[in-house]
Amino acid sequence: CPSPGQRAAAARELLLAAFEDLSQEQLKRFRHKLRNAPEGSRGIPWGRLEGADAIDLVERLVEFYGPEPALEVAHKALKRSDVRDVAARLKEQRLQRERSGGRPVPPAPEYKKKYRQHVLQLHAKVKERNARSVKITKRFTKLLIAPESPDPEDETLGLAEEPEPRRARRSDTDTFNRLFSRDEEGGRPLTVVLQGPAGIGKTMAAKKILYDWAAGKLYHGQVDFAFFLPCRELLERQGDSSLADLILDQCPDRGAPVRQILAHPERLLFILDGADELFAQGSAEAAPCADPFEATSGAQVLGALLSKALLPEARLLVTTRAAPPGGLHRHLRSPQCAEVRGFSAKDKKKFFYKFFRDERRAERAYRFVKENETLFALCFVPFVCWIVCSVLRQQLKSSQDLSRTSKTTTSVYLLFIVSLLGSAPPANGAYVQGELRKLCRLAREGVLGRRAQFAEKDLERLELSDSVVQTLFLNKKEMVGVLEAEVTYQFVDQSFQEFFAALSYLLEEEGAPEAPAGGVGALLRRDAELRGHLTLTTRFLFGLLSTERMRDIERHFGCLVSERVKQDALLWVQGQGRSTAAPEGTEGTEGLEASEEPEEEEYEELNHPLELLYCLYETQEDAFVRQALRGLPELALERVCFSRMDLAVLSYCVQCCPEGQALRLLRCQLSMLQEKKKKRSLVKRLQGSLG
């Protein structure tokens, strides 16, 4: 039999769950009904009821009547207060607890079914970047997902045959089910990390997993409830919330049995989308909470879930850009990592046919892109593939020459934005240019301040409300507020925000008082922690600095770009020579074999030279690259698993190298899938690409 203390605790839990479902008006009415004492008993003095909140009322009732009578009194007062649904739920939960001997009761099967149907309705359609809604089953194209790449420590660089890469699987139901499958030792991971670059399809894959779970295709008999938590939105959310609040926000009604749901954490799946956002500027360093009902900041709730301080038995599916994200991995317990590699050649073709619908146009567009080897390689990223298709569709409609489509990510984005502005309603050219400058400023403020959501006052301050560029590039979102709906805006895609932030440095007028503080030099000199966050912005910046792109900016936007910006970028690259040189005493791989494994925080430093090469590749300007590389007498790349794109970047930069440049590859290997007939070592592959 439960002890008196256990009975009191159970009564408090049931009462609090009931009172939390009441509005302020209903709670006020309930307090007044409590004034009328039950027959044969004394009532709680009004002085102790007036102004009491839900927690106070629980204490007053249990203290005044005792655990069991308090439940009966509350049940009758709720009925008299005309909140019969809450009264009925309190009675049912009380009976269930009595039948189970005081143990937590799992949610009824009817509610599980109701929640699944709610998720199916909520996520049946996804919004495309042009604000058109399409069915997720129609838009989702399978991606390649591979287990975490093995450490290249044991691989020999010059082998005639490259090591067999771990098998990448297409993201179907079987692959998603395998994410939480048992390992060779019989253990089942509770945390799975999906990592990959921007636009690769991590969020879409996460939403498809949620949708497939609700449809009964995934984790059958293992997961009762799955919740999608967008980290960036929760970090920017005003005020404190508990995990219980976040769960309630996703339920179909405010009467969800949250306590019963949380009482069985081993049956829960939390999908944390964009978890790398949490570790910027020490957001996750605050002490995590261990109580799912404790109202605190979004950073503390998310950090507690990731570190397993909160609901350690729950399953987590985490998406992140960084690979591997050092800050994130320090907080995870025994994570299983998988890499999202984007589209295979077969899936690229499927995407084109889904996008165009018209078979003749799809075939023409696909054939053109496939013949452009570099552009075809870029299309492994789903978002870039979508942009390429959008640009080609515009060109096919207006019978333009498809060869205008360029071959770097930056040039594809620029062409897409120009085509969107060209399709907008006619307006004064100078007026749109002014709007574009303001939009770029908004993007830059957001990127540097790590903000993705903007309030209406932000748009009003920059005079962007109801502007052409707001309609084209910002999505409006209404969030439920305390008194009224809160309206926020965000860029149609995070990568667009980063592109416009980069463009701001070229559009800014010298000496303009409204320009954000700090020029391109301030951006490039940011410390190593922020460097990872600014990676895509920096790549876009270099891509826009090519002579051809600068001419495009002047022609389309009527802005004269200062050569000073390009000179600052050049000096910055040349100044990186000291950080890319190999450490003394490492004349070959032998010196490294005996060295200790690098700490996670060193990972970004190891990959910084490759990131520099990506920036230079985006310019596609041989003379600029050659001049920049003169400041880097030796390129040292360590522990890199080269993808096809990595190889294309390295090959281009090596071909632009000045005489006497040294390239040092330390414990590197190929990571991409190879056709069986073309298996070659990294060195032979490099030699072949260099001619």
C-alpha positions as CSV (number, residue, x, y, z in Angstrom):
1,C,0.0,0.0,0.0
2,P,1.2,3.5,-0.7
3,S,2.4,5.5,2.3
4,P,0.6,8.6,3.4
5,G,3.4,10.7,1.8
6,Q,3.1,8.9,-1.5
7,R,-0.7,9.3,-1.5
8,A,-0.3,13.1,-0.8
9,A,2.2,13.4,-3.6
10,A,-0.1,11.5,-6.1
11,A,-3.0,13.7,-5.2
12,R,-0.9,16.9,-5.7
13,E,0.2,15.6,-9.1
14,L,-3.3,14.9,-10.2
15,L,-4.7,18.2,-9.0
16,L,-1.9,20.2,-10.5
17,A,-2.3,18.5,-13.9
18,A,-6.0,19.4,-13.8
19,F,-5.5,23.0,-12.7
20,E,-2.9,23.6,-15.4
21,D,-5.5,22.9,-18.0
22,L,-7.7,25.8,-16.7
23,S,-7.6,29.3,-18.2
24,Q,-7.3,32.3,-15.8
25,E,-11.0,32.9,-16.0
26,Q,-11.8,29.2,-15.3
27,L,-9.4,29.2,-12.3
28,K,-11.0,32.3,-10.9
29,R,-14.5,30.7,-11.2
30,F,-13.1,27.5,-9.6
31,R,-11.8,29.5,-6.6
32,H,-15.2,31.0,-6.0
33,K,-16.9,27.6,-6.2
34,L,-14.5,26.3,-3.5
35,R,-16.0,28.8,-1.1
36,N,-19.1,26.7,-0.8
37,A,-17.9,23.9,1.5
38,P,-19.2,20.3,1.0
39,E,-22.0,19.2,3.4
40,G,-20.7,18.3,6.8
41,S,-17.3,19.9,6.4
42,R,-15.8,23.4,6.8
43,G,-14.6,25.4,3.9
44,I,-11.3,27.0,3.1
45,P,-11.3,30.6,4.3
46,W,-11.7,33.0,1.3
47,G,-8.6,34.9,2.5
48,R,-6.5,31.8,1.7
49,L,-8.2,31.3,-1.7
50,E,-8.2,34.8,-3.1
51,G,-5.4,35.4,-5.5
52,A,-4.1,31.8,-5.1
53,D,-2.5,30.3,-8.3
54,A,-2.7,26.6,-9.4
55,I,0.2,25.5,-7.1
56,D,-1.2,27.4,-4.1
57,L,-4.6,25.8,-4.6
58,V,-3.1,22.3,-4.7
59,E,-1.4,22.9,-1.3
60,R,-4.5,24.5,0.2
61,L,-6.8,21.6,-0.8
62,V,-4.4,18.8,0.3
63,E,-3.5,20.6,3.6
64,F,-7.2,21.4,4.4
65,Y,-9.0,18.1,3.4
66,G,-6.3,15.5,3.1
67,P,-5.2,13.7,-0.2
68,E,-8.3,11.7,-1.1
69,P,-11.0,14.1,0.1
70,A,-9.2,16.9,-1.7
71,L,-9.6,15.1,-5.0
72,E,-13.3,14.6,-4.4
73,V,-13.8,18.3,-3.4
74,A,-11.9,19.5,-6.5
75,H,-13.9,17.2,-8.8
76,K,-17.2,18.6,-7.6
77,A,-16.0,22.2,-7.7
78,L,-14.8,21.7,-11.3
79,K,-18.2,20.4,-12.3
80,R,-19.9,23.4,-10.7
81,S,-17.4,25.7,-12.5
82,D,-18.7,24.3,-15.8
83,V,-15.4,22.7,-16.8
84,R,-16.8,19.2,-17.0
85,D,-14.1,17.9,-19.4
86,V,-11.4,18.6,-16.8
87,A,-13.5,17.2,-14.0
88,A,-14.0,14.0,-16.0
89,R,-10.3,13.7,-16.8
90,L,-9.4,14.2,-13.1
91,K,-11.8,11.4,-12.1
92,E,-10.6,9.0,-14.8
93,Q,-6.9,9.6,-13.9
94,R,-7.7,9.1,-10.3
95,L,-9.4,5.7,-11.0
96,Q,-6.5,4.6,-13.3
97,R,-4.0,5.4,-10.6
98,E,-6.0,3.4,-8.0
99,R,-6.2,0.4,-10.4
100,S,-2.4,0.5,-11.1
101,G,-1.5,0.7,-7.4
102,G,-0.2,4.2,-7.6
103,R,2.2,3.6,-10.6
104,P,2.2,6.1,-13.5
105,V,-0.4,5.2,-16.1
106,P,0.5,5.3,-19.8
107,P,-1.6,7.5,-22.0
108,A,-4.7,5.8,-23.4
109,P,-4.4,4.2,-26.9
110,E,-7.1,6.6,-28.1
111,Y,-4.9,9.6,-27.4
112,K,-1.8,8.0,-29.1
113,K,-3.9,7.5,-32.2
114,K,-5.3,11.1,-32.0
115,Y,-1.8,12.5,-31.7
116,R,-0.5,10.5,-34.7
117,Q,-3.4,11.7,-36.8
118,H,-2.6,15.3,-35.7
119,V,1.1,14.9,-36.8
120,L,0.0,13.4,-40.2
121,Q,-2.2,16.4,-40.8
122,L,0.4,18.9,-39.6
123,H,3.3,17.6,-41.6
124,A,1.5,16.2,-44.7
125,K,2.6,19.3,-46.7
126,V,5.9,21.2,-46.7
127,K,6.4,24.7,-47.9
128,E,8.8,25.2,-50.8
129,R,11.0,28.3,-50.9
130,N,8.6,30.0,-53.2
131,A,5.9,29.5,-50.6
132,R,4.0,26.8,-52.6
133,S,2.9,23.9,-50.4
134,V,3.4,20.4,-51.7
135,K,2.8,17.0,-50.2
136,I,5.9,15.7,-48.4
137,T,5.5,12.3,-50.0
138,K,5.7,13.9,-53.5
139,R,8.5,16.3,-52.8
140,F,10.8,14.1,-50.7
141,T,13.5,12.5,-52.8
142,K,15.7,9.8,-51.2
143,L,19.2,10.9,-50.0
144,L,22.3,8.9,-49.4
145,I,22.9,8.4,-45.7
146,A,26.2,6.7,-44.6
147,P,27.6,5.6,-41.2
148,E,30.2,7.9,-39.8
149,S,33.4,7.7,-41.8
150,P,36.2,5.6,-40.2
151,D,39.3,7.3,-39.0
152,P,41.9,7.3,-41.8
153,E,44.6,6.6,-39.2
154,D,45.2,3.0,-40.4
155,E,45.0,3.7,-44.1
156,T,48.1,4.1,-46.3
157,L,48.0,7.0,-48.7
158,G,49.6,5.5,-51.7
159,L,47.9,2.1,-51.9
160,A,47.0,1.0,-55.4
161,E,43.5,0.2,-54.3
162,E,41.6,2.5,-52.1
163,P,39.9,1.1,-49.0
164,E,36.3,0.0,-49.4
165,P,34.1,2.9,-48.1
166,R,31.4,2.1,-45.6
167,R,28.2,1.6,-47.5
168,A,25.8,4.6,-48.0
169,R,22.2,3.7,-48.1
170,R,19.3,5.5,-49.7
171,S,17.0,7.1,-47.1
172,D,14.0,4.8,-47.3
173,T,12.0,3.3,-44.4
174,D,14.5,0.5,-43.9
175,T,17.4,3.0,-43.6
176,F,15.5,5.2,-41.1
177,N,14.7,2.1,-39.0
178,R,18.4,1.2,-39.0
179,L,19.4,4.5,-37.4
180,F,18.3,3.2,-34.0
181,S,19.2,-0.5,-34.6
182,R,21.4,-2.5,-32.2
183,D,25.2,-2.5,-32.8
184,E,27.5,-5.6,-33.0
185,E,27.6,-5.8,-29.2
186,G,23.8,-5.7,-28.9
187,G,23.6,-2.1,-27.6
188,R,20.9,0.2,-29.0
189,P,21.9,3.9,-29.4
190,L,19.7,6.5,-27.7
191,T,21.2,9.4,-29.6
192,V,21.6,9.5,-33.4
193,V,23.3,12.4,-35.1
194,L,22.6,13.3,-38.8
195,Q,25.3,15.6,-40.0
196,G,25.9,17.3,-43.4
197,P,26.5,20.7,-45.1
198,A,23.8,23.4,-45.5
199,G,21.0,22.5,-47.8
200,I,21.8,18.8,-48.0
201,G,18.3,17.8,-46.8
202,K,18.7,17.1,-43.1
203,T,15.6,19.0,-42.0
204,M,13.5,17.4,-44.8
205,A,14.8,13.9,-43.8
206,A,14.0,14.6,-40.1
207,K,10.4,15.7,-41.0
208,K,10.0,12.7,-43.2
209,I,11.1,10.5,-40.3
210,L,8.4,12.2,-38.1
211,Y,5.8,11.7,-40.8
212,D,6.7,8.1,-41.4
213,W,6.5,7.4,-37.7
214,A,3.0,8.9,-37.5
215,A,2.0,6.8,-40.5
216,G,3.1,3.6,-38.6
217,K,6.1,2.8,-40.8
218,L,8.9,3.5,-38.3
219,Y,9.8,2.3,-34.8
220,H,6.6,0.3,-34.5
221,G,6.0,-0.8,-30.9
222,Q,9.0,1.2,-29.7
223,V,8.0,4.9,-29.9
224,D,4.6,6.1,-28.6
225,F,5.2,9.9,-29.2
226,A,7.6,11.8,-31.4
227,F,8.2,15.5,-31.2
228,F,10.0,17.9,-33.6
229,L,12.0,20.6,-31.9
230,P,13.5,23.3,-34.2
231,C,16.4,24.5,-32.1
232,R,16.9,27.9,-33.7
233,E,13.3,28.9,-33.1
234,L,13.3,27.7,-29.5
235,L,16.6,29.6,-28.8
236,E,15.0,32.8,-30.0
237,R,11.7,32.2,-28.2
238,Q,10.8,34.9,-25.7
239,G,10.3,33.9,-22.0
240,D,10.9,30.7,-20.2
241,S,9.2,27.3,-21.0
242,S,9.5,23.8,-19.7
243,L,9.8,20.7,-21.8
244,A,6.2,19.9,-20.9
245,D,5.2,23.3,-22.4
246,L,7.1,22.4,-25.6
247,I,5.3,19.1,-25.8
248,L,1.9,20.6,-25.2
249,D,2.5,23.1,-28.0
250,Q,2.7,20.2,-30.4
251,C,-0.4,18.4,-29.2
252,P,-3.8,18.7,-30.8
253,D,-5.4,20.2,-27.7
254,R,-4.5,21.7,-24.3
255,G,-5.9,18.7,-22.6
256,A,-3.0,16.4,-23.6
257,P,-2.0,13.9,-20.9
258,V,1.5,15.4,-20.7
259,R,2.4,13.9,-17.3
260,Q,1.5,10.4,-18.5
261,I,3.5,11.0,-21.7
262,L,6.6,12.0,-19.7
263,A,6.2,9.2,-17.2
264,H,7.4,6.8,-19.9
265,P,10.5,8.5,-21.5
266,E,11.7,5.2,-23.0
267,R,8.8,5.4,-25.4
268,L,9.6,9.0,-26.6
269,L,11.5,10.3,-29.6
270,F,12.7,13.9,-29.7
271,I,13.9,15.3,-33.0
272,L,16.3,18.3,-32.4
273,D,16.8,20.0,-35.7
274,G,19.8,22.3,-36.1
275,A,21.4,21.5,-32.7
276,D,24.7,23.2,-33.7
277,E,22.9,26.5,-33.1
278,L,22.8,25.7,-29.4
279,F,26.6,25.8,-29.0
280,A,27.2,29.3,-30.3
281,Q,28.4,31.8,-27.8
282,G,28.2,29.3,-24.9
283,S,24.4,28.8,-25.1
284,A,24.7,25.3,-23.8
285,E,27.1,26.0,-21.0
286,A,24.3,27.0,-18.5
287,A,23.4,24.4,-15.9
288,P,20.9,22.1,-17.5
289,C,17.6,21.4,-15.8
290,A,16.5,17.9,-14.8
291,D,12.8,18.5,-14.3
292,P,10.6,18.4,-17.4
293,F,8.1,20.8,-15.7
294,E,10.7,23.4,-14.8
295,A,10.2,26.6,-16.8
296,T,13.6,27.8,-18.0
297,S,15.3,29.0,-21.2
298,G,15.2,27.1,-24.5
299,A,19.0,26.6,-24.4
300,Q,18.8,24.9,-21.0
301,V,15.9,22.6,-22.0
302,L,17.7,21.6,-25.2
303,G,21.1,21.2,-23.5
304,A,19.5,19.0,-20.9
305,L,18.0,16.7,-23.5
306,L,21.3,16.4,-25.4
307,S,23.4,15.7,-22.3
308,K,20.7,13.3,-21.0
309,A,20.3,15.3,-17.8
310,L,16.6,15.3,-18.8
311,L,14.8,12.1,-19.7
312,P,18.0,10.0,-20.1
313,E,16.0,7.0,-21.5
314,A,14.4,9.0,-24.3
315,R,15.6,8.6,-27.9
316,L,17.1,11.7,-29.7
317,L,17.6,12.3,-33.4
318,V,19.8,15.3,-33.8
319,T,20.6,17.2,-37.1
320,T,23.7,19.4,-37.3
321,R,25.7,21.1,-40.0
322,A,29.2,20.6,-38.4
323,A,31.0,17.4,-39.1
324,P,32.0,16.4,-36.6
325,P,30.6,19.2,-34.4
326,G,33.2,19.3,-31.6
327,G,31.1,21.5,-29.3
328,L,28.1,19.3,-29.8
329,H,29.9,16.0,-29.3
330,R,31.3,17.0,-26.0
331,H,27.7,17.2,-24.6
332,L,26.4,13.9,-26.2
333,R,26.4,10.5,-24.5
334,S,27.5,7.7,-26.8
335,P,26.1,9.1,-30.0
336,Q,25.8,7.2,-33.3
337,C,26.7,9.4,-36.2
338,A,25.5,9.2,-39.8
339,E,26.5,11.5,-42.7
340,V,23.8,12.8,-45.1
341,R,25.5,12.8,-48.5
342,G,22.8,14.2,-50.6
343,F,21.6,12.9,-54.0
344,S,23.1,10.1,-55.9
345,A,23.2,10.5,-59.7
346,K,19.9,8.5,-60.0
347,D,18.2,10.7,-57.4
348,K,19.3,13.9,-59.1
349,K,17.5,12.7,-62.2
350,K,14.3,11.8,-60.2
351,F,14.4,15.3,-58.6
352,F,14.5,17.0,-62.0
353,Y,11.5,15.0,-63.2
354,K,9.5,15.6,-60.0
355,F,10.3,19.3,-60.2
356,F,9.4,20.0,-63.9
357,R,6.5,17.5,-64.2
358,D,6.7,18.2,-68.0
359,E,8.8,15.2,-69.2
360,R,10.2,17.1,-72.3
361,R,11.4,20.1,-70.2
362,A,12.8,17.8,-67.5
363,E,14.8,15.8,-70.0
364,R,16.2,18.9,-71.6
365,A,17.2,20.6,-68.3
366,Y,18.7,17.4,-66.9
367,R,20.7,16.7,-70.0
368,F,22.1,20.2,-70.0
369,V,23.1,20.0,-66.3
370,K,24.6,16.5,-66.7
371,E,26.8,17.7,-69.5
372,N,28.1,20.5,-67.3
373,E,30.3,18.3,-65.0
374,T,30.8,21.0,-62.3
375,L,27.2,22.1,-62.1
376,F,26.1,18.4,-62.0
377,A,28.4,17.8,-59.1
378,L,26.9,20.8,-57.2
379,C,23.4,19.3,-57.5
380,F,24.2,16.6,-54.9
381,V,23.0,19.3,-52.5
382,P,19.1,19.2,-52.7
383,F,18.7,23.0,-52.1
384,V,21.2,23.9,-54.8
385,C,19.5,21.4,-57.1
386,W,16.2,23.2,-56.4
387,I,17.8,26.6,-57.2
388,V,19.3,25.2,-60.5
389,C,15.9,23.8,-61.5
390,S,14.2,27.1,-60.7
391,V,16.7,29.1,-62.8
392,L,16.4,26.6,-65.7
393,R,12.6,26.7,-65.6
394,Q,12.7,30.5,-65.8
395,Q,15.2,30.3,-68.7
396,L,13.1,27.7,-70.6
397,K,10.0,29.7,-70.2
398,S,11.6,32.8,-71.6
399,S,13.6,30.8,-74.3
400,Q,16.9,32.0,-72.9
401,D,20.3,30.3,-73.5
402,L,20.8,27.6,-70.8
403,S,24.6,28.2,-70.9
404,R,24.0,31.3,-68.8
405,T,23.7,28.9,-65.8
406,S,27.0,29.1,-64.0
407,K,29.1,26.5,-62.2
408,T,29.7,27.6,-58.6
409,T,27.3,27.8,-55.7
410,T,27.7,31.5,-55.5
411,S,27.0,32.2,-59.2
412,V,23.9,29.9,-59.1
413,Y,22.5,31.7,-56.1
414,L,23.2,35.1,-57.7
415,L,21.6,34.1,-61.0
416,F,18.5,32.8,-59.0
417,I,18.1,36.1,-57.1
418,V,18.5,38.1,-60.3
419,S,15.8,36.0,-62.0
420,L,13.5,36.4,-59.0
421,L,13.9,40.2,-59.0
422,G,13.4,40.1,-62.8
423,S,10.0,38.3,-62.4
424,A,8.8,40.8,-59.7
425,P,6.3,43.4,-60.6
426,P,7.9,46.4,-62.4
427,A,9.2,49.0,-60.0
428,N,11.7,51.8,-60.0
429,G,15.2,50.3,-60.3
430,A,16.8,52.6,-57.8
431,Y,14.0,51.9,-55.3
432,V,14.5,48.1,-55.5
433,Q,18.3,48.6,-55.2
434,G,17.7,50.5,-52.0
435,E,15.4,47.8,-50.7
436,L,18.0,45.1,-51.5
437,R,20.7,47.0,-49.5
438,K,18.4,47.1,-46.5
439,L,17.6,43.4,-46.9
440,C,21.3,42.6,-47.0
441,R,21.8,44.7,-43.9
442,L,19.1,42.7,-42.1
443,A,20.7,39.5,-43.2
444,R,24.1,40.7,-42.0
445,E,22.8,41.8,-38.6
446,G,21.1,38.4,-38.2
447,V,24.2,36.3,-39.2
448,L,26.6,38.2,-37.0
449,G,24.1,38.2,-34.1
450,R,23.0,34.6,-34.7
451,R,19.4,35.5,-35.4
452,A,17.1,33.8,-37.9
453,Q,13.8,35.4,-36.8
454,F,13.0,39.1,-37.1
455,A,10.2,41.1,-35.5
456,E,7.9,43.5,-37.4
457,K,9.8,46.3,-35.7
458,D,13.0,45.2,-37.4
459,L,11.4,45.5,-40.8
460,E,9.8,48.8,-39.9
461,R,13.2,50.2,-38.7
462,L,14.7,49.3,-42.1
463,E,11.6,50.3,-44.0
464,L,11.2,46.8,-45.5
465,S,7.6,46.3,-44.5
466,D,5.4,45.2,-47.6
467,S,8.4,45.8,-49.9
468,V,9.2,43.8,-53.0
469,V,12.2,42.1,-51.4
470,Q,10.2,41.2,-48.3
471,T,7.6,39.4,-50.4
472,L,10.2,37.5,-52.4
473,F,12.8,36.5,-49.8
474,L,11.1,36.6,-46.3
475,N,8.5,34.2,-44.9
476,K,5.9,35.5,-42.5
477,K,5.2,33.3,-39.5
478,E,2.6,33.7,-36.8
479,M,3.4,32.3,-33.3
480,V,0.9,32.0,-30.5
481,G,1.6,34.7,-27.9
482,V,0.3,35.3,-24.4
483,L,-2.2,38.0,-25.4
484,E,-2.1,38.0,-29.2
485,A,-0.3,36.2,-32.1
486,E,3.3,37.2,-32.4
487,V,4.4,37.8,-36.1
488,T,7.9,37.0,-37.1
489,Y,9.8,36.9,-40.4
490,Q,12.7,34.7,-41.5
491,F,14.5,34.2,-44.8
492,V,13.1,31.5,-47.1
493,D,16.2,29.5,-46.3
494,Q,19.1,30.0,-43.9
495,S,21.5,29.9,-46.8
496,F,19.8,32.8,-48.4
497,Q,20.4,34.8,-45.2
498,E,24.1,33.9,-45.4
499,F,24.2,34.9,-49.1
500,F,22.6,38.3,-48.5
501,A,24.9,38.8,-45.6
502,A,27.9,38.3,-47.9
503,L,26.4,40.5,-50.6
504,S,26.0,43.3,-48.0
505,Y,29.8,43.8,-48.0
506,L,29.8,44.5,-51.7
507,L,26.7,46.7,-51.8
508,E,27.6,48.9,-48.8
509,E,28.4,52.4,-49.7
510,E,31.7,53.6,-48.2
511,G,31.1,55.9,-45.2
512,A,27.4,55.2,-45.2
513,P,26.2,55.9,-41.6
514,E,23.6,53.2,-41.7
515,A,26.1,50.4,-42.6
516,P,26.6,47.8,-39.8
517,A,29.9,48.3,-37.9
518,G,33.0,46.5,-39.2
519,G,33.8,45.8,-42.8
520,V,34.9,42.6,-44.5
521,G,38.1,42.6,-42.5
522,A,36.1,42.4,-39.3
523,L,34.2,39.4,-40.7
524,L,37.3,37.5,-41.7
525,R,39.1,38.1,-38.5
526,R,36.4,36.5,-36.3
527,D,37.8,33.9,-34.0
528,A,37.9,30.1,-34.7
529,E,34.6,29.3,-32.8
530,L,32.6,31.7,-35.0
531,R,34.6,30.8,-38.1
532,G,32.6,27.6,-38.4
533,H,29.3,29.5,-38.1
534,L,30.4,31.9,-40.8
535,T,31.8,29.3,-43.2
536,L,29.0,29.6,-45.8
537,T,28.9,33.4,-45.6
538,T,32.7,33.6,-46.2
539,R,32.5,31.2,-49.2
540,F,29.7,33.4,-50.7
541,L,31.8,36.5,-50.1
542,F,34.8,35.1,-52.1
543,G,32.5,33.9,-54.9
544,L,31.1,37.4,-55.2
545,L,34.5,38.9,-55.4
546,S,35.4,37.4,-58.8
547,T,35.7,40.0,-61.5
548,E,32.8,38.4,-63.4
549,R,30.5,38.4,-60.4
550,M,31.4,42.0,-59.5
551,R,30.4,43.0,-63.0
552,D,27.1,41.1,-62.6
553,I,26.4,43.0,-59.4
554,E,27.1,46.3,-61.0
555,R,25.0,45.5,-64.1
556,H,22.0,44.0,-62.2
557,F,22.0,46.1,-59.0
558,G,23.6,49.3,-60.3
559,C,26.1,49.3,-57.5
560,L,29.8,50.1,-58.0
561,V,31.8,47.5,-55.9
562,S,34.9,48.9,-54.2
563,E,38.2,47.1,-55.0
564,R,39.1,47.6,-51.4
565,V,36.8,44.7,-50.4
566,K,38.7,42.3,-52.7
567,Q,42.1,43.5,-51.5
568,D,41.1,43.0,-47.9
569,A,40.1,39.4,-48.7
570,L,43.3,38.8,-50.6
571,L,45.5,40.0,-47.7
572,W,43.5,37.9,-45.2
573,V,44.2,34.7,-47.2
574,Q,47.9,35.5,-47.6
575,G,48.0,36.1,-43.8
576,Q,46.9,32.5,-43.2
577,G,50.2,31.0,-44.2
578,R,51.4,30.6,-40.6
579,S,48.3,28.7,-39.5
580,T,48.4,26.2,-42.5
581,A,52.1,25.3,-42.2
582,A,52.7,21.8,-40.9
583,P,54.1,21.5,-37.3
584,E,57.8,21.2,-37.0
585,G,59.1,17.7,-36.8
586,T,56.3,16.1,-39.0
587,E,58.3,15.4,-42.1
588,G,56.0,12.5,-43.0
589,T,53.3,10.3,-41.6
590,E,55.7,8.7,-39.1
591,G,55.8,11.7,-36.8
592,L,52.0,11.8,-36.7
593,E,51.5,8.1,-36.1
594,A,53.0,8.4,-32.6
595,S,51.2,11.6,-31.8
596,E,48.0,11.8,-29.8
597,E,44.6,12.2,-31.3
598,P,43.7,15.8,-31.7
599,E,41.2,17.2,-29.2
600,E,37.7,17.9,-30.7
601,E,38.3,21.7,-30.6
602,E,41.4,21.2,-32.9
603,Y,39.2,19.8,-35.6
604,E,38.3,23.2,-37.2
605,E,42.0,24.1,-37.3
606,L,42.8,20.8,-39.1
607,N,40.2,21.6,-41.7
608,H,40.8,25.3,-42.0
609,P,43.3,24.9,-45.0
610,L,40.7,23.0,-47.0
611,E,38.1,25.7,-46.2
612,L,40.5,28.3,-47.5
613,L,40.7,26.4,-50.8
614,Y,36.9,26.2,-51.0
615,C,36.8,30.0,-50.7
616,L,39.4,30.4,-53.4
617,Y,37.5,27.9,-55.6
618,E,34.3,29.9,-55.4
619,T,36.1,32.9,-57.2
620,Q,37.0,30.8,-60.3
621,E,39.6,33.5,-61.0
622,D,43.0,31.9,-61.7
623,A,45.0,35.1,-61.2
624,F,43.4,35.9,-57.9
625,V,43.9,32.4,-56.6
626,R,47.6,32.3,-57.7
627,Q,48.2,35.6,-56.0
628,A,46.5,34.5,-52.8
629,L,48.4,31.2,-52.7
630,R,51.8,33.0,-52.8
631,G,51.2,33.7,-49.2
632,L,50.8,29.9,-48.5
633,P,54.1,28.3,-49.5
634,E,52.9,25.0,-48.1
635,L,49.4,23.6,-48.0
636,A,49.1,20.9,-45.3
637,L,45.8,18.9,-45.2
638,E,45.4,16.4,-42.3
639,R,42.9,13.7,-41.7
640,V,40.7,14.7,-44.6
641,C,38.3,12.2,-46.1
642,F,38.0,13.7,-49.6
643,S,34.6,13.8,-51.3
644,R,34.3,14.4,-55.1
645,M,33.7,18.1,-54.4
646,D,36.8,18.2,-52.1
647,L,38.9,16.7,-54.9
648,A,37.5,19.2,-57.5
649,V,38.4,22.1,-55.2
650,L,41.9,20.8,-54.4
651,S,42.6,20.0,-58.1
652,Y,41.5,23.5,-59.2
653,C,43.7,25.2,-56.6
654,V,46.7,23.0,-57.3
655,Q,46.5,23.9,-61.0
656,C,46.6,27.6,-60.0
657,C,49.5,27.2,-57.6
658,P,52.6,29.3,-58.2
659,E,55.9,27.5,-58.8
660,G,57.5,25.9,-55.8
661,Q,54.3,25.4,-53.8
662,A,54.3,22.3,-51.6
663,L,51.2,20.1,-50.9
664,R,51.4,17.9,-47.9
665,L,48.6,15.3,-47.3
666,L,48.8,13.7,-43.9
667,R,46.6,10.6,-43.2
668,C,44.0,11.5,-45.8
669,Q,41.8,9.2,-47.8
670,L,38.9,9.1,-50.3
671,S,35.4,8.9,-48.7
672,M,33.1,8.8,-51.7
673,L,31.6,5.8,-53.3
674,Q,33.4,4.6,-56.4
675,E,32.3,2.7,-59.4
676,K,34.1,-0.7,-59.2
677,K,36.0,-0.1,-62.5
678,K,37.4,3.2,-61.4
679,K,38.8,2.3,-58.0
680,R,42.1,4.3,-57.5
681,S,44.1,5.6,-54.6
682,L,43.9,9.2,-53.5
683,V,47.3,10.0,-55.1
684,K,46.4,8.4,-58.4
685,R,43.0,10.1,-58.4
686,L,44.7,13.5,-57.8
687,Q,47.3,12.8,-60.5
688,G,44.6,11.9,-63.0
689,S,42.6,15.1,-62.3
690,L,45.7,17.3,-62.7
691,G,46.7,15.8,-66.1
